[in-house]
Amino acid sequence: MAGKTGGRGGKKAVSRSSKAGLQFPVGRVARYLKKGKYAERVGAGAPAYLAAVLEYLCAEVLELAGNAARDNKKTRIIPRHVQLAIRNDEELSKLLGTVTIASGGVLPNIHSILLPKKSAKKEAEA
């Protein structure tokens, strides 16, 4: 039966993700863009570009969270490490400023007014 080749002439299927050199699924992003009704039509390059941007952001957050985990002498990334990574990075903090991360906690910060005065220590010693 000639119609069973799938229209590719016997060639092996190559995913759009591998063509673009990405780990994120370009086909799935394309499907979500189409089903989401963001526009009547979706170009061929749009899902690949969006998948590349998402992959870059994910890699950036994971790298910074891994560094935060290593700073805390841990081998596993937990939500606290993701929170520290995002809030300590100026651009990511601006991008995800309104986002709440479950079990993330807050940045360690003590206002300078609440700290004990250094001059009082020196006067007590003298």
N, CA, C and O of each residue as an XYZ file, in Angstrom:
504
protein
N       0.832     -1.185      0.000
C       0.000      0.000      0.000
C       0.873      1.244      0.000
O       1.703      1.436      0.889
N       0.679      2.070     -0.989
C       1.549      3.225     -1.181
C       1.222      4.375     -0.242
O       2.081      5.227     -0.012
N       0.016      4.434      0.308
C      -0.405      5.581      1.113
C       0.039      5.531      2.567
O      -0.294      6.434      3.334
N       0.782      4.504      2.971
C       1.133      4.348      4.385
C       2.450      5.010      4.777
O       2.856      4.906      5.934
N       3.123      5.683      3.862
C       4.425      6.274      4.183
C       4.290      7.591      4.930
O       5.277      8.108      5.453
N       3.097      8.132      4.986
C       2.897      9.377      5.734
C       3.255     10.609      4.947
O       3.340     11.691      5.526
N       3.466     10.497      3.663
C       3.731     11.666      2.834
C       5.168     12.159      2.896
O       5.478     13.196      2.310
N       6.056     11.448      3.588
C       7.443     11.896      3.718
C       8.367     11.125      2.788
O       9.564     11.410      2.735
N       7.846     10.178      2.072
C       8.670      9.418      1.132
C       9.662      8.508      1.826
O      10.755      8.290      1.304
N       9.312      7.963      3.000
C      10.186      7.034      3.689
C      11.224      7.687      4.581
O      12.011      6.982      5.213
N      11.253      9.014      4.654
C      12.236      9.700      5.505
C      11.824      9.624      6.970
O      10.639      9.519      7.289
N      12.809      9.677      7.853
C      12.531      9.668      9.283
C      12.062     11.055      9.712
O      12.592     12.069      9.259
N      11.061     11.086     10.591
C      10.514     12.358     11.065
C      11.528     13.075     11.948
O      12.166     12.457     12.801
N      11.673     14.377     11.738
C      12.569     15.203     12.548
C      11.723     16.284     13.215
O      11.017     17.035     12.542
N      11.798     16.355     14.527
C      10.962     17.316     15.252
C      11.431     18.746     15.003
O      12.589     18.994     14.669
N      10.502     19.671     15.175
C      10.846     21.082     15.003
C      11.784     21.551     16.110
O      12.578     22.471     15.911
N      11.689     20.918     17.272
C      12.594     21.263     18.375
C      14.036     20.920     18.015
O      14.948     21.710     18.262
N      14.242     19.737     17.428
C      15.605     19.344     17.063
C      16.120     20.191     15.898
O      17.314     20.476     15.817
N      15.219     20.593     14.996
C      15.632     21.475     13.907
C      16.099     22.816     14.449
O      17.057     23.404     13.947
N      15.407     23.297     15.486
C      15.757     24.585     16.073
C      16.873     24.455     17.108
O      17.383     25.465     17.593
N      17.258     23.224     17.452
C      18.297     23.006     18.456
C      17.830     23.322     19.855
O      18.594     23.852     20.662
N      16.565     22.999     20.158
C      15.973     23.323     21.459
C      15.586     22.062     22.215
O      15.428     20.991     21.630
N      15.437     22.212     23.530
C      14.911     21.144     24.372
C      13.404     21.297     24.556
O      12.689     20.306     24.701
N      12.927     22.534     24.550
C      11.503     22.791     24.749
C      10.724     22.388     23.502
O      11.230     22.532     22.389
N       9.496     21.882     23.669
C       8.731     21.345     22.532
C       8.090     22.442     21.683
O       7.155     23.110     22.124
N       8.593     22.620     20.473
C       8.072     23.643     19.567
C       6.663     23.278     19.118
O       5.807     24.157     19.017
N       6.405     22.006     18.846
C       5.088     21.572     18.414
C       4.016     21.828     19.455
O       2.911     22.260     19.126
N       4.345     21.561     20.714
C       3.380     21.784     21.797
C       3.102     23.266     21.982
O       1.956     23.665     22.195
N       4.150     24.088     21.902
C       3.971     25.543     22.004
C       3.089     26.031     20.863
O       2.234     26.893     21.066
N       3.290     25.484     19.652
C       2.463     25.855     18.502
C       1.013     25.487     18.752
O       0.106     26.263     18.451
N       0.798     24.313     19.297
C      -0.579     23.873     19.579
C      -1.247     24.786     20.599
O      -2.412     25.150     20.439
N      -0.514     25.157     21.649
C      -1.073     26.048     22.671
C      -1.370     27.430     22.101
O      -2.373     28.049     22.458
N      -0.500     27.916     21.214
C      -0.741     29.217     20.593
C      -2.004     29.183     19.733
O      -2.782     30.136     19.722
N      -2.198     28.079     19.016
C      -3.379     27.966     18.149
C      -4.654     27.804     18.971
O      -5.657     28.468     18.710
N      -4.610     26.920     19.966
C      -5.804     26.653     20.767
C      -6.134     27.799     21.709
O      -7.280     27.934     22.139
N      -5.153     28.622     22.035
C      -5.381     29.724     22.964
C      -6.098     30.900     22.347
O      -6.502     31.819     23.060
N      -6.269     30.894     21.019
C      -6.958     31.973     20.304
C      -6.301     33.334     20.552
O      -6.989     34.346     20.683
N      -4.967     33.351     20.615
C      -4.249     34.621     20.772
C      -4.299     35.417     19.477
O      -4.254     36.648     19.491
N      -4.391     34.706     18.358
C      -4.509     35.337     17.046
C      -5.214     34.351     16.122
O      -5.280     33.154     16.402
N      -5.741     34.877     15.010
C      -6.421     33.993     14.059
C      -5.439     33.010     13.438
O      -5.757     31.839     13.231
N      -4.228     33.511     13.143
C      -3.222     32.673     12.492
C      -1.914     32.742     13.280
O      -1.607     33.754     13.911
N      -1.159     31.662     13.233
C       0.139     31.589     13.917
C       1.195     31.256     12.875
O       1.079     30.256     12.166
N       2.225     32.090     12.780
C       3.295     31.862     11.817
C       4.150     30.668     12.194
O       4.048     30.149     13.305
N       4.992     30.234     11.271
C       5.832     29.057     11.494
C       6.964     29.352     12.477
O       7.394     28.467     13.217
N       7.448     30.601     12.485
C       8.585     30.933     13.344
C       8.207     31.296     14.760
O       9.042     31.224     15.661
N       6.952     31.689     14.974
C       6.523     32.169     16.296
C       6.675     31.119     17.402
O       7.236     31.435     18.451
N       6.198     29.880     17.209
C       6.360     28.903     18.291
C       7.815     28.553     18.574
O       8.175     28.299     19.724
N       8.652     28.535     17.547
C      10.075     28.236     17.756
C      10.729     29.345     18.563
O      11.526     29.078     19.462
N      10.392     30.592     18.243
C      10.953     31.740     18.956
C      10.496     31.736     20.410
O      11.301     31.937     21.319
N       9.191     31.504     20.629
C       8.650     31.481     21.986
C       9.258     30.337     22.797
O       9.579     30.515     23.972
N       9.419     29.173     22.184
C      10.030     28.037     22.869
C      11.478     28.350     23.246
O      11.939     27.956     24.318
N      12.200     29.060     22.367
C      13.590     29.428     22.657
C      13.653     30.410     23.827
O      14.529     30.299     24.686
N      12.736     31.363     23.862
C      12.707     32.333     24.960
C      12.391     31.638     26.277
O      13.040     31.900     27.289
N      11.397     30.752     26.271
C      11.032     30.017     27.488
C      12.185     29.138     27.973
O      12.443     29.040     29.173
N      12.872     28.505     27.028
C      14.007     27.657     27.397
C      15.128     28.482     28.031
O      15.746     28.060     29.009
N      15.383     29.667     27.461
C      16.422     30.530     28.001
C      16.077     30.979     29.423
O      16.923     30.934     30.316
N      14.828     31.414     29.626
C      14.411     31.861     30.962
C      14.507     30.728     31.979
O      14.962     30.931     33.105
N      14.080     29.545     31.581
C      14.133     28.386     32.460
C      15.582     28.043     32.825
O      15.884     27.762     33.984
N      16.466     28.066     31.839
C      17.877     27.759     32.084
C      18.497     28.798     33.010
O      19.296     28.456     33.882
N      18.133     30.058     32.825
C      18.672     31.138     33.660
C      18.244     30.955     35.123
O      19.068     31.039     36.034
N      16.950     30.704     35.334
C      16.440     30.517     36.695
C      17.054     29.282     37.328
O      17.429     29.311     38.500
N      17.163     28.191     36.569
C      17.727     26.957     37.123
C      19.202     27.114     37.473
O      19.666     26.573     38.477
N      19.933     27.849     36.651
C      21.356     28.062     36.952
C      21.522     28.858     38.244
O      22.318     28.488     39.108
N      20.772     29.950     38.375
C      20.869     30.771     39.585
C      20.369     30.014     40.815
O      20.934     30.151     41.900
N      19.308     29.214     40.649
C      18.797     28.421     41.774
C      19.801     27.339     42.172
O      19.946     27.032     43.355
N      20.487     26.765     41.196
C      21.532     25.783     41.507
C      22.678     26.407     42.279
O      23.228     25.796     43.196
N      23.037     27.637     41.903
C      24.083     28.354     42.642
C      23.629     28.634     44.076
O      24.417     28.511     45.013
N      22.354     29.010     44.246
C      21.824     29.269     45.586
C      21.815     27.990     46.414
O      22.100     28.027     47.612
N      21.492     26.858     45.791
C      21.504     25.575     46.499
C      22.921     25.211     46.923
O      23.140     24.723     48.032
N      23.887     25.453     46.031
C      25.285     25.161     46.365
C      25.778     26.056     47.496
O      26.542     25.611     48.353
N      25.339     27.326     47.503
C      25.717     28.239     48.585
C      25.199     27.740     49.929
O      25.838     27.947     50.960
N      24.036     27.081     49.917
C      23.448     26.537     51.144
C      23.868     25.095     51.410
O      23.292     24.420     52.263
N      24.884     24.626     50.667
C      25.448     23.276     50.825
C      24.389     22.187     50.605
O      24.340     21.196     51.334
N      23.546     22.391     49.591
C      22.520     21.408     49.249
C      22.736     20.957     47.800
O      23.266     21.703     46.976
N      22.319     19.733     47.509
C      22.453     19.212     46.150
C      21.130     19.253     45.393
O      21.098     19.029     44.182
N      20.052     19.535     46.094
C      18.722     19.537     45.475
C      18.127     20.934     45.549
O      18.180     21.590     46.590
N      17.556     21.385     44.431
C      16.934     22.715     44.387
C      15.536     22.631     44.981
O      14.729     21.796     44.574
N      15.254     23.501     45.946
C      13.929     23.594     46.562
C      13.350     24.968     46.239
O      14.079     25.839     45.763
N      12.052     25.186     46.486
C      11.455     26.489     46.160
C      12.165     27.681     46.804
O      12.174     28.771     46.231
N      12.747     27.496     47.958
C      13.492     28.569     48.627
C      14.666     29.032     47.763
O      14.940     30.228     47.674
N      15.356     28.084     47.129
C      16.494     28.429     46.276
C      16.030     29.187     45.036
O      16.703     30.114     44.583
N      14.877     28.792     44.485
C      14.323     29.507     43.330
C      13.975     30.934     43.729
O      14.258     31.876     42.990
N      13.358     31.093     44.903
C      12.992     32.426     45.407
C      14.227     33.301     45.585
O      14.232     34.457     45.161
N      15.272     32.764     46.209
C      16.503     33.531     46.416
C      17.139     33.905     45.080
O      17.645     35.016     44.918
N      17.114     32.980     44.129
C      17.705     33.234     42.815
C      16.979     34.370     42.108
O      17.616     35.266     41.553
N      15.661     34.337     42.127
C      14.868     35.347     41.411
C      14.989     36.709     42.082
O      15.196     37.713     41.400
N      14.865     36.760     43.396
C      14.844     38.050     44.102
C      16.221     38.710     44.155
O      16.313     39.929     44.300
N      17.287     37.924     44.039
C      18.630     38.514     44.050
C      19.081     38.973     42.665
O      20.088     39.671     42.545
N      18.351     38.592     41.623
C      18.661     39.021     40.260
C      17.724     40.171     39.903
O      16.503     40.042     39.992
N      18.312     41.294     39.497
C      17.528     42.511     39.266
C      16.487     42.331     38.153
O      15.326     42.702     38.323
N      16.905     41.764     37.020
C      15.999     41.639     35.882
C      14.908     40.593     36.117
O      13.746     40.821     35.781
N      15.282     39.446     36.695
C      14.282     38.424     36.986
C      13.312     38.899     38.057
O      12.124     38.577     38.014
N      13.818     39.667     39.018
C      12.954     40.201     40.063
C      11.925     41.160     39.482
O      10.774     41.192     39.920
N      12.349     41.939     38.493
C      11.416     42.864     37.845
C      10.383     42.097     37.022
O       9.202     42.442     37.032
N      10.822     41.059     36.310
C       9.923     40.259     35.482
C       8.902     39.506     36.337
O       7.722     39.438     35.993
N       9.365     38.945     37.447
C       8.507     38.125     38.309
C       8.192     38.840     39.624
O       8.091     38.210     40.676
N       8.039     40.161     39.548
C       7.814     40.955     40.751
C       6.508     40.654     41.448
O       6.442     40.701     42.676
N       5.461     40.345     40.693
C       4.142     40.107     41.286
C       3.875     38.627     41.543
O       2.782     38.255     41.970
N       4.873     37.786     41.283
C       4.691     36.341     41.419
C       4.984     35.909     42.856
O       5.965     36.347     43.458
N       4.123     35.045     43.396
C       4.349     34.444     44.706
C       4.803     33.006     44.506
O       4.142     32.232     43.814
N       5.925     32.653     45.108
C       6.447     31.290     45.018
C       6.108     30.565     46.308
O       6.533     30.975     47.388
N       5.341     29.485     46.196
C       4.929     28.720     47.369
C       6.153     28.156     48.085
O       7.044     27.602     47.442
N       6.205     28.291     49.400
C       7.307     27.824     50.250
C       8.615     28.516     49.910
O       9.690     27.972     50.166
N       8.536     29.714     49.335
C       9.743     30.437     48.947
C      10.332     31.285     50.050
O      11.541     31.516     50.074
N       9.492     31.756     50.971
C       9.979     32.633     52.027
C      10.281     34.024     51.494
O       9.817     34.406     50.420
N      11.065     34.775     52.259
C      11.437     36.139     51.877
C      12.954     36.279     51.927
O      13.649     35.433     52.490
N      13.451     37.348     51.337
C      14.886     37.616     51.405
C      15.271     38.023     52.813
O      14.536     38.772     53.457
N      16.400     37.552     53.306
C      16.850     37.988     54.625
C      17.226     39.468     54.585
O      18.125     39.863     53.843
N      16.542     40.278     55.378
C      16.767     41.720     55.357
C      16.394     42.314     56.707
O      15.268     42.148     57.176
N      17.347     43.011     57.333
C      17.086     43.734     58.580
C      17.339     45.204     58.301
O      18.420     45.583     57.851
N      16.342     46.024     58.570
C      16.473     47.459     58.309
C      17.598     48.038     59.165
O      17.773     47.652     60.321
N      18.357     48.967     58.587
C      19.537     49.507     59.264
C      19.190     50.227     60.564
O      20.022     50.285     61.469
N      17.993     50.771     60.677
C      17.585     51.474     61.912
C      17.466     50.491     63.070
O      17.707     50.858     64.220
N      17.100     49.260     62.782
C      16.881     48.259     63.825
C      18.179     47.635     64.337
O      18.181     46.987     65.384
N      19.277     47.824     63.613
C      20.556     47.254     64.043
C      21.128     48.055     65.204
O      20.908     49.264     65.285
N      21.862     47.400     66.110
C      22.449     48.150     67.239
C      23.500     49.139     66.744
O      24.208     48.883     65.770
N      23.584     50.262     67.432
C      24.517     51.319     67.026
C      25.943     50.910     67.383
O      26.181     50.356     68.456
N      26.880     51.175     66.499
C      28.278     50.815     66.721
C      28.930     51.758     67.711
O      29.828     51.346     68.446
N      28.502     53.020     67.753
C      29.105     53.990     68.682
C      28.780     53.629     70.125
O      29.586     53.918     71.009
N      27.639     53.013     70.403
C      27.267     52.638     71.757
C      28.213     51.554     72.285
O      28.543     51.553     73.471
N      28.654     50.630     71.419
C      29.582     49.595     71.843
C      30.932     50.192     72.244
O      31.524     49.807     73.253
N      31.397     51.128     71.442
C      32.715     51.727     71.705
C      32.686     52.534     73.008
O      33.661     52.512     73.760
N      31.597     53.238     73.285
C      31.470     54.016     74.526
C      31.418     53.097     75.737
O      31.958     53.437     76.790
N      30.777     51.937     75.607
C      30.654     50.986     76.736
C      32.015     50.374     77.040
O      32.328     50.119     78.203
N      32.824     50.136     76.019
C      34.139     49.534     76.245
C      35.100     50.544     76.866
O      35.959     50.156     77.658
N      34.981     51.824     76.529
C      35.942     52.841     76.990
C      35.678     53.320     78.402
O      36.408     54.171     78.911
